[in-house]
Amino acid sequence: MKHFFIPFLALFPFCLSAQETPNLVLIFIDDMGYGDIGPFGSKLNRTPNLDRMAKEGRKLTSFYAAPVCSASRAQLMTGCYAPRVGVPGVFFPAGRNGLNPEEHTVADYLKELGYATMCVGKWHLGDQREFLPTRHGFDGYFGIPYSNDMGRTATANGKRVHPLMRDEKVAELLEDEGQRRITREYTEEAVKFMEASQKQGRNFFLYLPHTAMHVPLYPHPDFSGKSRNGTYGDWVEEVDWSVGQVLNTLERLKVAKNTLVLFTSDNGPWASKGKAGGVSGPLRGSKGCTLEGGVREPTIVWWPGTIAPGTESAGIAGTTDVLPTFVSLAGGEVKKDIKIDGMDLSAWMLGKTEASPRDTWHYFKGSRLQAIRQGPWKLALTAQSLGMGIRQRDPDLAKGRRLYNLEAEIGEMTDLAKENPEIVEKLETLADQITTEISMNKRPVGTVSNPVTLYPPSRKQPARKAGKPITPISWDKVKMGDTFASSSLPDMAGKPFSIQATVEIESGQKPNGVILAHGGSAVGYVLYAKDDRLFFCIRGGTPVFQKVTFPSPGDNMKILASLSGETLSIQVGGQSVEVKSPGLLSRHPQENLCIGHDDANPVDPGAPRSRINGSLSTLKMIIR
């Protein structure tokens, strides 16, 4: 059970009246790109209400989120980088994990300060009852609790459905086409909540995380075919309409001058979806990566009469800062005994100070820190991808230790590491500090023993549209830095397999770095060298983990790494080391197959970040 120290303000509400502390509205879009709205350069999508919001408010041009859905939402709710609260990636329906009920969310704090609190839209921090918004400080909830591509086939009708929830119960099972109502219904629900709160004379906190712009796209019929940018543009324009409804309601209720509205997105656009995905504008990268295009969001803050109109700032800020900033604006204080990563940016956000108190941002992907920014300087610590589902990897992204000046070049193309070794060293030190600190003060993810589906599911899988056939991997053409979709390999669940590799280490060096990685922190395997030892690690399904170690493998390694039902082994030359098998993989790994790097959650957190320091002459996998 959560226990709160109630601030002085909450005990004596006459100290600050509802007219002196603002209402707070947070509009959180899904998968919207930096270049998808007019105030941030879009020429395709018409966004008159967001244009108005920026004209009357303040643009924040260096506002950061996480690379994927659940991680961003965890940061928003807790004020912590996602790895600190055990949320490295994405939660799935009927999963046993979710945001820990013991975490103190921004809604918890505001509710204790007397605010009416409501979540309308995509929650995506666990769909079990213990993880729902109503268990995290919200008086009410209305929405689909996860992404709109996660629906399963229901026994009741044999069609793929999506649970539209009211508080902790399923109010309706929406079929795919039913999602065309969802933006409108979210908006209507948000308006009703603001009206009811105003009628009661209460301050309110409205959290409006839209299902849009996540694929598949379902704009309302009133918007379908109306934009100049296809279905994606149609839905952007409907989202803009929704923003207008919120602003107009605040003005109609005569509370606009007592309300702060923050508009932003959870991650970059899903660029691999082509026309169904958005654009990153001048930024490089997209959803699922730690390049700027994956995590830098189009952000606007609006408060008539308080924020100077038509202003903007490039100061660093992010989703972790929402909790302490909102609590401060509401007249409260964040608990001192709970470590968070966010900062109170209220004075800067309102334009009362020129510089943001935050000068550093940490770019986590999963539990791994992939990059760090301080001031204008961003250091890529590891190899990076261009985004989720993009198989292409630009050659320069295949290695870490790249330094960019984001003020001079927002597109991250010119590596300045050689010219600035002292900056590289400083940022590496800061990166090591935060990584160590979080590892020592990490809090557990929420867990339930027997998760259930929100509705009776059928064994039949949803019908999928036929896509391009997956091309099998040509092992004789594989090279360092390559990335392949997991589906490029045959299903590995329950099957023995071997990896054959020939690696020649650079002269005078000891082997160090990743040779091959496939999968992540749930299921996967990795072959790497570290401290003059060769490791083959298997994660067969949480919490099953096993590794075998081959000492002093030499500088010309002919490797055979194998997993069977009986043994896990490494053979180099004529010598072999084996340990008892942890069992075969419980399912096919979901994350990419990476050659010479690991672009997502590591199978083994102890593995090095860099590629192997040598050349790869042969590589082949045999799945039996």
C-alpha positions as CSV (number, residue, x, y, z in Angstrom):
1,M,0.0,0.0,0.0
2,K,1.2,3.5,-0.8
3,H,1.8,5.8,2.1
4,F,2.0,9.6,1.6
5,F,3.3,12.5,3.7
6,I,0.5,15.0,3.0
7,P,2.1,18.4,2.4
8,F,1.2,21.5,4.4
9,L,-0.8,22.8,1.5
10,A,-3.0,19.8,1.4
11,L,-3.8,20.1,5.1
12,F,-4.6,23.8,4.8
13,P,-6.1,24.3,1.3
14,F,-6.9,27.9,2.0
15,C,-3.2,28.7,1.6
16,L,-3.5,28.4,-2.2
17,S,-7.0,28.5,-3.7
18,A,-8.1,26.6,-6.8
19,Q,-7.7,29.9,-8.7
20,E,-4.0,30.3,-7.6
21,T,-2.8,26.8,-8.5
22,P,-3.4,25.8,-12.1
23,N,-5.3,23.1,-13.7
24,L,-2.9,20.7,-15.5
25,V,-3.6,19.1,-18.9
26,L,-1.1,16.7,-20.5
27,I,-1.7,15.7,-24.1
28,F,0.5,12.7,-25.0
29,I,0.6,11.6,-28.6
30,D,1.7,8.1,-29.7
31,D,4.5,7.8,-32.4
32,M,4.3,11.4,-33.6
33,G,7.4,12.6,-35.3
34,Y,9.3,15.9,-34.7
35,G,8.3,17.1,-38.1
36,D,4.7,16.1,-38.1
37,I,3.0,19.4,-37.0
38,G,3.1,22.9,-38.3
39,P,4.9,24.6,-35.4
40,F,7.8,22.1,-36.0
41,G,8.0,22.5,-39.8
42,S,5.3,20.3,-41.4
43,K,4.1,21.5,-44.7
44,L,1.9,18.5,-45.3
45,N,-0.2,18.2,-42.2
46,R,-2.6,21.1,-41.4
47,T,-2.6,21.7,-37.7
48,P,-4.3,25.1,-37.0
49,N,-5.0,24.4,-33.4
50,L,-1.4,23.4,-32.6
51,D,-0.3,26.4,-34.7
52,R,-2.4,28.6,-32.4
53,M,-1.1,26.8,-29.3
54,A,2.5,27.6,-30.3
55,K,1.6,31.2,-31.3
56,E,0.0,31.8,-27.9
57,G,2.4,29.7,-25.9
58,R,6.0,28.3,-25.9
59,K,7.8,25.8,-28.0
60,L,10.2,23.5,-26.3
61,T,12.6,22.2,-29.0
62,S,14.8,19.9,-27.0
63,F,12.2,17.9,-25.1
64,Y,13.1,14.2,-24.8
65,A,11.2,10.9,-24.2
66,A,12.3,7.3,-24.4
67,P,12.5,5.3,-27.6
68,V,9.3,3.2,-27.1
69,C,5.9,3.4,-25.5
70,S,5.9,1.9,-22.0
71,A,9.3,3.3,-21.1
72,S,8.2,6.8,-22.0
73,R,5.0,6.5,-20.0
74,A,6.9,5.2,-17.0
75,Q,9.2,8.2,-17.1
76,L,6.2,10.5,-17.4
77,M,4.4,9.0,-14.4
78,T,7.3,8.4,-12.0
79,G,9.9,11.1,-12.8
80,C,12.5,8.4,-13.3
81,Y,14.4,7.0,-16.2
82,A,12.6,3.8,-17.2
83,P,15.4,1.4,-16.1
84,R,15.2,2.8,-12.5
85,V,11.7,1.6,-12.2
86,G,12.2,-1.7,-14.0
87,V,10.4,-0.7,-17.2
88,P,13.0,-1.2,-20.0
89,G,10.7,-1.5,-23.0
90,V,7.0,-2.4,-23.8
91,F,4.4,-4.3,-21.8
92,F,2.1,-6.7,-23.6
93,P,-1.6,-7.8,-23.0
94,A,-2.1,-10.2,-20.1
95,G,1.5,-9.8,-19.0
96,R,2.6,-10.5,-15.5
97,N,4.6,-7.2,-15.3
98,G,3.5,-3.5,-15.1
99,L,4.3,-0.3,-13.3
100,N,4.8,-1.2,-9.7
101,P,1.8,-0.1,-7.6
102,E,4.3,1.2,-4.9
103,E,5.6,3.9,-7.3
104,H,4.5,7.4,-6.5
105,T,3.1,8.8,-9.8
106,V,2.3,12.4,-10.7
107,A,-1.4,11.6,-10.3
108,D,-0.8,10.3,-6.8
109,Y,0.8,13.6,-5.8
110,L,-1.8,15.8,-7.4
111,K,-4.7,13.7,-6.0
112,E,-3.2,14.2,-2.5
113,L,-3.1,18.0,-3.2
114,G,-6.8,18.0,-3.9
115,Y,-6.9,17.7,-7.6
116,A,-9.5,15.7,-9.5
117,T,-7.5,13.3,-11.7
118,M,-8.4,11.5,-14.9
119,C,-6.6,9.4,-17.5
120,V,-8.3,9.2,-20.9
121,G,-6.6,7.1,-23.6
122,K,-3.7,4.7,-24.0
123,W,-2.2,3.7,-20.6
124,H,0.3,1.0,-21.6
125,L,1.9,0.4,-18.1
126,G,0.3,-3.0,-17.6
127,D,-3.3,-4.2,-18.2
128,Q,-3.8,-6.2,-15.0
129,R,-6.0,-4.6,-12.3
130,E,-3.0,-3.9,-10.0
131,F,-1.4,-1.8,-12.7
132,L,-4.3,0.2,-14.1
133,P,-4.5,4.1,-13.8
134,T,-7.1,3.8,-10.9
135,R,-4.3,2.1,-8.9
136,H,-1.9,4.9,-9.7
137,G,-3.6,8.0,-8.5
138,F,-6.3,8.5,-11.1
139,D,-9.9,8.9,-10.0
140,G,-11.1,7.4,-13.3
141,Y,-9.9,5.8,-16.5
142,F,-11.4,5.5,-20.0
143,G,-9.4,4.1,-22.8
144,I,-7.6,1.2,-24.5
145,P,-4.9,0.1,-22.0
146,Y,-2.2,-0.7,-24.6
147,S,-1.2,-0.2,-28.3
148,N,-3.9,-0.6,-30.9
149,D,-2.0,-3.3,-32.8
150,M,-2.0,-5.7,-29.7
151,G,-5.6,-6.8,-30.0
152,R,-6.3,-10.6,-29.9
153,T,-9.1,-12.7,-31.4
154,A,-12.0,-12.9,-28.9
155,T,-14.0,-16.1,-28.3
156,A,-17.2,-14.1,-28.3
157,N,-17.1,-13.1,-31.9
158,G,-14.1,-14.7,-33.5
159,K,-12.7,-11.3,-34.5
160,R,-9.7,-9.2,-33.4
161,V,-10.9,-6.8,-30.7
162,H,-9.5,-4.1,-28.4
163,P,-10.8,-3.6,-24.9
164,L,-12.2,-0.1,-24.3
165,M,-12.1,0.2,-20.5
166,R,-14.1,2.3,-18.0
167,D,-12.1,2.3,-14.8
168,E,-11.2,-1.3,-14.1
169,K,-13.8,-3.0,-16.3
170,V,-14.1,-3.6,-20.1
171,A,-16.9,-1.4,-21.3
172,E,-16.8,-2.5,-24.9
173,L,-14.8,-4.7,-27.2
174,L,-13.9,-2.6,-30.2
175,E,-13.2,-4.4,-33.5
176,D,-10.6,-2.8,-35.7
177,E,-12.9,-0.4,-37.5
178,G,-14.4,0.6,-34.2
179,Q,-11.2,2.4,-33.5
180,R,-12.3,5.2,-35.9
181,R,-14.4,6.5,-33.0
182,I,-11.7,6.4,-30.5
183,T,-10.1,9.9,-30.8
184,R,-13.5,11.5,-30.8
185,E,-14.6,9.5,-27.8
186,Y,-11.4,10.3,-25.9
187,T,-12.0,14.0,-26.6
188,E,-15.6,13.9,-25.5
189,E,-14.6,12.1,-22.3
190,A,-11.9,14.7,-21.6
191,V,-14.4,17.5,-22.1
192,K,-16.9,16.0,-19.7
193,F,-14.2,15.6,-17.1
194,M,-13.1,19.2,-17.3
195,E,-16.7,20.4,-17.2
196,A,-17.5,18.2,-14.1
197,S,-14.4,19.4,-12.3
198,Q,-15.1,23.0,-12.9
199,K,-18.7,22.6,-11.8
200,Q,-17.3,21.2,-8.5
201,G,-14.9,24.0,-8.1
202,R,-11.9,21.7,-8.1
203,N,-8.5,21.9,-9.8
204,F,-8.1,19.1,-12.2
205,F,-5.3,17.0,-13.8
206,L,-6.3,15.6,-17.2
207,Y,-3.9,13.1,-18.7
208,L,-4.9,12.5,-22.4
209,P,-2.6,9.9,-24.0
210,H,-4.0,9.4,-27.4
211,T,-4.0,6.1,-29.3
212,A,-3.1,8.1,-32.4
213,M,-0.6,8.0,-34.2
214,H,0.2,4.4,-33.6
215,V,-0.2,2.0,-36.5
216,P,-2.8,0.8,-37.7
217,L,-4.2,4.2,-38.5
218,Y,-8.0,4.8,-37.8
219,P,-9.1,8.4,-38.4
220,H,-12.7,9.2,-37.9
221,P,-14.8,9.2,-41.1
222,D,-15.2,13.0,-40.8
223,F,-11.4,13.3,-41.4
224,S,-10.7,10.3,-43.7
225,G,-9.5,11.4,-47.1
226,K,-9.4,15.1,-46.1
227,S,-5.7,15.8,-45.7
228,R,-2.9,16.2,-48.2
229,N,-0.9,13.4,-46.5
230,G,-3.0,10.3,-46.8
231,T,-4.4,8.4,-43.8
232,Y,-1.5,9.5,-41.6
233,G,-2.3,13.2,-42.3
234,D,-6.0,12.5,-41.8
235,W,-5.3,11.3,-38.2
236,V,-2.8,14.1,-37.4
237,E,-5.5,16.6,-38.4
238,E,-8.1,14.8,-36.2
239,V,-5.6,14.9,-33.3
240,D,-5.2,18.7,-34.0
241,W,-9.0,19.0,-33.9
242,S,-9.0,17.3,-30.5
243,V,-6.4,19.8,-29.2
244,G,-8.7,22.5,-30.4
245,Q,-11.6,21.0,-28.5
246,V,-9.6,21.0,-25.3
247,L,-8.5,24.6,-25.7
248,N,-11.9,25.8,-26.6
249,T,-13.5,24.0,-23.6
250,L,-11.0,25.7,-21.3
251,E,-12.0,29.1,-22.7
252,R,-15.7,28.3,-22.6
253,L,-15.4,27.3,-18.9
254,K,-13.4,30.5,-18.3
255,V,-10.4,28.6,-16.8
256,A,-7.9,29.0,-19.7
257,K,-6.0,31.6,-17.8
258,N,-5.7,29.2,-14.9
259,T,-4.7,26.1,-16.9
260,L,-1.3,24.9,-18.2
261,V,-1.5,22.6,-21.2
262,L,1.5,20.5,-22.2
263,F,1.5,18.8,-25.7
264,T,4.2,16.2,-26.6
265,S,4.8,12.7,-27.9
266,D,6.0,9.4,-26.4
267,N,8.7,8.7,-29.0
268,G,9.6,9.3,-32.7
269,P,7.7,8.3,-35.8
270,W,7.4,4.6,-36.9
271,A,9.4,5.4,-40.1
272,S,9.6,1.8,-41.2
273,K,5.9,1.8,-41.8
274,G,6.4,4.1,-44.8
275,K,3.4,6.4,-45.5
276,A,1.7,5.0,-42.4
277,G,4.5,6.5,-40.3
278,G,5.4,10.1,-39.6
279,V,8.6,12.0,-40.2
280,S,11.4,13.3,-38.0
281,G,11.9,16.5,-39.9
282,P,15.6,17.6,-39.5
283,L,16.4,14.8,-37.1
284,R,18.1,11.5,-37.8
285,G,16.4,8.3,-36.7
286,S,12.9,7.2,-35.7
287,K,10.9,5.3,-33.1
288,G,12.9,2.6,-31.3
289,C,16.4,4.3,-31.5
290,T,18.4,6.8,-29.5
291,L,19.2,9.1,-32.3
292,E,17.4,12.4,-31.9
293,G,14.6,11.4,-34.3
294,G,13.7,8.5,-32.0
295,V,13.4,10.5,-28.7
296,R,13.2,14.3,-29.4
297,E,9.6,15.3,-29.4
298,P,7.5,18.2,-30.8
299,T,6.5,19.9,-27.6
300,I,4.4,23.0,-26.8
301,V,3.3,24.5,-23.5
302,W,0.4,26.9,-23.2
303,W,-0.9,29.0,-20.4
304,P,-2.6,32.3,-21.5
305,G,-1.6,35.2,-19.4
306,T,1.3,33.4,-17.7
307,I,3.5,32.2,-20.6
308,A,4.6,34.9,-23.0
309,P,3.1,34.1,-26.5
310,G,5.2,33.1,-29.4
311,T,8.3,32.1,-27.4
312,E,10.5,29.1,-27.7
313,S,13.5,27.5,-25.9
314,A,16.1,25.0,-26.9
315,G,16.8,24.2,-23.2
316,I,17.1,20.5,-22.4
317,A,14.0,18.9,-20.7
318,G,12.2,15.6,-20.9
319,T,9.4,13.3,-19.7
320,T,11.2,12.7,-16.3
321,D,10.7,16.4,-15.5
322,V,6.9,16.4,-15.8
323,L,6.3,15.0,-12.3
324,P,8.4,17.4,-10.3
325,T,7.3,20.4,-12.4
326,F,3.6,19.7,-12.1
327,V,3.8,19.0,-8.4
328,S,5.7,22.3,-7.9
329,L,3.1,24.2,-10.0
330,A,0.4,22.6,-7.8
331,G,2.0,23.9,-4.7
332,G,3.4,20.5,-3.4
333,E,6.8,18.9,-2.9
334,V,8.2,15.7,-4.1
335,K,9.0,13.1,-1.4
336,K,12.6,13.4,-0.4
337,D,13.1,9.7,0.4
338,I,12.3,8.5,-3.2
339,K,15.0,8.9,-5.8
340,I,13.8,10.4,-9.0
341,D,15.7,11.7,-12.1
342,G,13.4,14.6,-12.9
343,M,13.9,18.2,-12.1
344,D,11.5,21.0,-11.3
345,L,11.6,23.1,-14.5
346,S,8.5,25.2,-13.8
347,A,10.2,28.7,-13.8
348,W,12.0,27.9,-17.1
349,M,9.0,26.3,-18.7
350,L,6.9,29.4,-18.0
351,G,9.6,31.6,-19.4
352,K,10.5,33.2,-16.1
353,T,14.2,32.1,-16.4
354,E,16.2,31.9,-19.6
355,A,18.1,28.7,-19.0
356,S,16.8,25.3,-18.2
357,P,18.1,23.9,-14.9
358,R,18.7,20.6,-16.7
359,D,21.9,20.5,-18.8
360,T,22.2,16.7,-19.2
361,W,20.0,14.0,-20.8
362,H,20.6,10.2,-20.7
363,Y,19.4,8.2,-23.7
364,F,18.5,4.7,-22.4
365,K,17.3,2.0,-24.8
366,G,16.0,-0.9,-22.7
367,S,18.3,-1.0,-19.7
368,R,21.4,0.1,-21.6
369,L,22.6,3.7,-21.8
370,Q,23.3,4.3,-25.5
371,A,24.1,8.0,-25.5
372,I,24.4,11.0,-23.3
373,R,24.0,14.7,-23.9
374,Q,25.4,17.7,-22.0
375,G,24.8,21.1,-23.3
376,P,25.3,21.0,-27.1
377,W,27.4,17.8,-27.0
378,K,26.0,14.3,-27.5
379,L,28.1,11.2,-27.2
380,A,26.9,8.0,-28.7
381,L,28.3,5.3,-26.4
382,T,27.3,2.3,-28.5
383,A,26.2,1.3,-32.0
384,Q,22.8,2.7,-32.8
385,S,20.0,1.7,-35.2
386,L,18.0,4.0,-37.4
387,G,14.8,2.8,-35.8
388,M,12.4,0.0,-35.1
389,G,12.0,-2.3,-38.1
390,I,14.7,-0.6,-40.2
391,R,17.2,-3.3,-41.3
392,Q,19.6,-0.8,-42.9
393,R,22.4,0.4,-40.7
394,D,24.4,3.4,-41.8
395,P,28.1,2.4,-41.6
396,D,28.9,5.2,-39.1
397,L,26.3,4.0,-36.7
398,A,27.9,0.5,-36.3
399,K,30.4,1.8,-33.7
400,G,30.1,3.8,-30.5
401,R,32.2,6.7,-29.3
402,R,30.8,9.2,-31.7
403,L,30.5,12.9,-30.7
404,Y,28.0,15.4,-32.1
405,N,27.5,19.1,-31.6
406,L,23.7,19.3,-31.7
407,E,23.6,23.1,-31.7
408,A,25.9,23.2,-34.8
409,E,24.3,20.2,-36.5
410,I,21.0,18.8,-35.3
411,G,21.1,15.9,-37.8
412,E,24.0,14.0,-36.1
413,M,26.1,13.4,-39.1
414,T,29.6,14.8,-38.3
415,D,31.6,12.9,-35.7
416,L,33.8,15.3,-33.7
417,A,35.2,12.8,-31.2
418,K,38.8,12.9,-32.5
419,E,38.9,16.7,-32.3
420,N,37.4,16.8,-28.8
421,P,38.9,13.9,-26.7
422,E,38.4,15.8,-23.4
423,I,34.7,16.1,-24.0
424,V,34.4,12.4,-24.9
425,E,36.2,11.5,-21.7
426,K,34.0,13.8,-19.6
427,L,30.8,12.4,-21.1
428,E,32.0,8.8,-20.7
429,T,32.6,9.5,-17.0
430,L,29.1,11.0,-16.6
431,A,27.7,8.0,-18.4
432,D,29.5,5.5,-16.1
433,Q,28.2,7.5,-13.0
434,I,24.5,7.3,-13.9
435,T,24.8,3.7,-15.0
436,T,26.4,2.7,-11.7
437,E,24.0,4.8,-9.7
438,I,20.8,3.4,-11.3
439,S,22.1,-0.2,-11.0
440,M,22.6,0.4,-7.3
441,N,19.2,2.1,-6.7
442,K,16.9,0.3,-9.2
443,R,13.4,-0.4,-8.0
444,P,11.4,-3.5,-9.1
445,V,8.8,-3.7,-11.8
446,G,5.3,-4.6,-10.6
447,T,4.5,-8.3,-10.8
448,V,1.4,-10.5,-10.6
449,S,1.4,-14.2,-10.2
450,N,-1.5,-15.2,-12.4
451,P,-2.2,-12.6,-15.2
452,V,-5.5,-12.9,-17.0
453,T,-6.7,-11.6,-20.3
454,L,-9.3,-8.8,-20.2
455,Y,-11.7,-10.9,-22.3
456,P,-11.9,-14.6,-23.3
457,P,-9.3,-15.0,-26.1
458,S,-9.6,-17.4,-28.9
459,R,-6.7,-19.7,-29.8
460,K,-7.0,-18.4,-33.4
461,Q,-4.5,-15.7,-34.2
462,P,-5.7,-12.5,-35.9
463,A,-5.6,-12.5,-39.6
464,R,-2.6,-10.7,-40.9
465,K,-2.1,-8.9,-44.3
466,A,0.3,-10.6,-46.6
467,G,3.6,-8.8,-46.6
468,K,6.9,-9.2,-48.4
469,P,8.4,-12.6,-48.0
470,I,11.3,-12.7,-45.6
471,T,14.7,-13.2,-47.3
472,P,16.8,-15.9,-45.7
473,I,20.2,-14.7,-44.5
474,S,23.1,-15.3,-46.9
475,W,25.7,-16.2,-44.4
476,D,28.6,-15.9,-46.9
477,K,27.7,-12.2,-47.3
478,V,27.3,-11.3,-43.6
479,K,29.6,-8.6,-42.3
480,M,30.2,-6.7,-39.1
481,G,27.5,-4.1,-38.3
482,D,24.7,-6.0,-40.1
483,T,21.3,-6.2,-38.5
484,F,18.6,-8.7,-39.5
485,A,15.0,-9.0,-38.5
486,S,14.5,-11.9,-36.1
487,S,12.1,-13.4,-38.6
488,S,15.0,-13.9,-41.1
489,L,15.9,-17.0,-39.1
490,P,13.8,-20.2,-38.9
491,D,11.8,-20.6,-35.6
492,M,14.4,-21.5,-32.9
493,A,11.9,-22.4,-30.1
494,G,12.8,-25.8,-28.7
495,K,15.6,-26.4,-31.2
496,P,19.3,-27.1,-30.7
497,F,21.6,-24.7,-32.7
498,S,25.2,-23.9,-33.3
499,I,27.2,-20.8,-34.3
500,Q,30.3,-21.2,-36.4
501,A,32.6,-18.1,-36.6
502,T,36.2,-17.3,-37.6
503,V,37.5,-14.1,-36.0
504,E,41.0,-12.7,-36.3
505,I,41.8,-10.2,-33.5
506,E,43.8,-7.1,-34.2
507,S,47.5,-7.5,-33.7
508,G,48.7,-7.0,-30.1
509,Q,45.2,-6.9,-28.6
510,K,43.2,-9.2,-26.5
511,P,39.7,-10.3,-27.7
512,N,37.0,-7.8,-26.6
513,G,33.5,-7.1,-28.0
514,V,30.3,-8.6,-29.4
515,I,30.5,-11.1,-32.2
516,L,26.8,-11.9,-32.5
517,A,23.6,-11.1,-30.5
518,H,20.0,-12.2,-31.0
519,G,17.1,-11.4,-28.7
520,G,17.1,-9.6,-25.4
521,S,16.4,-9.6,-21.7
522,A,13.6,-12.2,-22.0
523,V,14.8,-14.7,-24.6
524,G,18.0,-14.7,-26.6
525,Y,21.7,-15.5,-26.9
526,V,25.0,-13.6,-27.3
527,L,28.5,-14.6,-28.3
528,Y,31.2,-12.1,-27.1
529,A,34.7,-11.7,-25.8
530,K,35.8,-9.8,-22.7
531,D,38.8,-9.8,-20.5
532,D,40.6,-12.3,-22.7
533,R,37.8,-14.7,-22.4
534,L,35.1,-15.9,-24.8
535,F,31.5,-16.1,-23.6
536,F,28.4,-17.8,-25.0
537,C,25.3,-16.8,-23.0
538,I,21.7,-18.1,-23.2
539,R,18.6,-16.6,-21.9
540,G,15.9,-19.2,-22.5
541,G,13.0,-17.4,-20.9
542,T,13.0,-15.2,-17.8
543,P,14.6,-15.9,-15.4
544,V,16.6,-18.8,-17.1
545,F,20.1,-17.6,-17.7
546,Q,23.3,-19.6,-18.3
547,K,26.7,-18.9,-19.8
548,V,29.8,-20.9,-20.7
549,T,33.3,-19.3,-20.7
550,F,36.4,-20.2,-22.7
551,P,39.6,-18.8,-21.3
552,S,42.4,-17.3,-23.5
553,P,41.0,-18.1,-26.9
554,G,43.9,-16.6,-28.8
555,D,44.0,-14.1,-31.6
556,N,42.8,-16.4,-34.4
557,M,39.6,-18.0,-33.2
558,K,37.7,-20.7,-35.0
559,I,34.7,-20.9,-32.8
560,L,31.9,-23.4,-32.5
561,A,29.3,-22.3,-29.9
562,S,26.4,-24.8,-29.4
563,L,23.3,-25.2,-27.4
564,S,21.6,-28.6,-27.0
565,G,19.1,-30.1,-24.5
566,E,22.1,-31.5,-22.6
567,T,25.0,-29.0,-22.9
568,L,26.0,-25.4,-23.6
569,S,29.5,-25.4,-25.1
570,I,32.2,-23.4,-26.8
571,Q,34.9,-25.1,-28.9
572,V,37.9,-23.1,-30.1
573,G,40.3,-25.1,-32.3
574,G,40.5,-28.5,-30.9
575,Q,39.6,-27.6,-27.3
576,S,36.1,-27.4,-25.8
577,V,34.4,-26.2,-22.6
578,E,30.9,-27.1,-21.7
579,V,28.4,-26.7,-18.9
580,K,24.9,-28.1,-18.3
581,S,22.3,-26.8,-20.7
582,P,19.7,-24.3,-19.3
583,G,17.3,-25.9,-21.7
584,L,16.4,-24.9,-25.3
585,L,14.9,-21.5,-26.0
586,S,11.3,-21.2,-24.8
587,R,10.3,-19.2,-27.9
588,H,11.9,-17.5,-30.9
589,P,13.7,-14.3,-29.9
590,Q,11.8,-11.2,-30.7
591,E,14.6,-8.7,-31.1
592,N,16.9,-8.3,-34.1
593,L,19.9,-10.5,-35.0
594,C,22.9,-8.2,-34.7
595,I,26.4,-8.9,-36.1
596,G,29.1,-7.2,-34.0
597,H,26.7,-5.3,-31.8
598,D,23.5,-5.5,-29.8
599,D,21.0,-2.8,-30.7
600,A,18.4,-3.3,-27.9
601,N,18.1,-5.0,-24.5
602,P,21.2,-7.0,-23.8
603,V,20.9,-10.8,-23.2
604,D,23.8,-10.4,-20.8
605,P,24.1,-6.9,-19.2
606,G,27.8,-7.7,-18.5
607,A,28.6,-7.9,-22.2
608,P,30.7,-5.1,-23.7
609,R,29.0,-2.4,-25.8
610,S,31.4,-2.4,-28.7
611,R,31.9,-4.8,-31.6
612,I,34.6,-7.4,-31.5
613,N,38.1,-5.8,-32.1
614,G,38.9,-7.9,-35.1
615,S,37.8,-9.1,-38.5
616,L,35.1,-11.6,-39.2
617,S,35.9,-14.0,-42.1
618,T,33.2,-16.6,-41.7
619,L,29.9,-16.8,-39.8
620,K,27.1,-19.3,-40.0
621,M,24.2,-20.5,-37.9
622,I,22.9,-24.1,-37.9
623,I,19.5,-24.7,-36.5
624,R,18.6,-28.4,-36.2
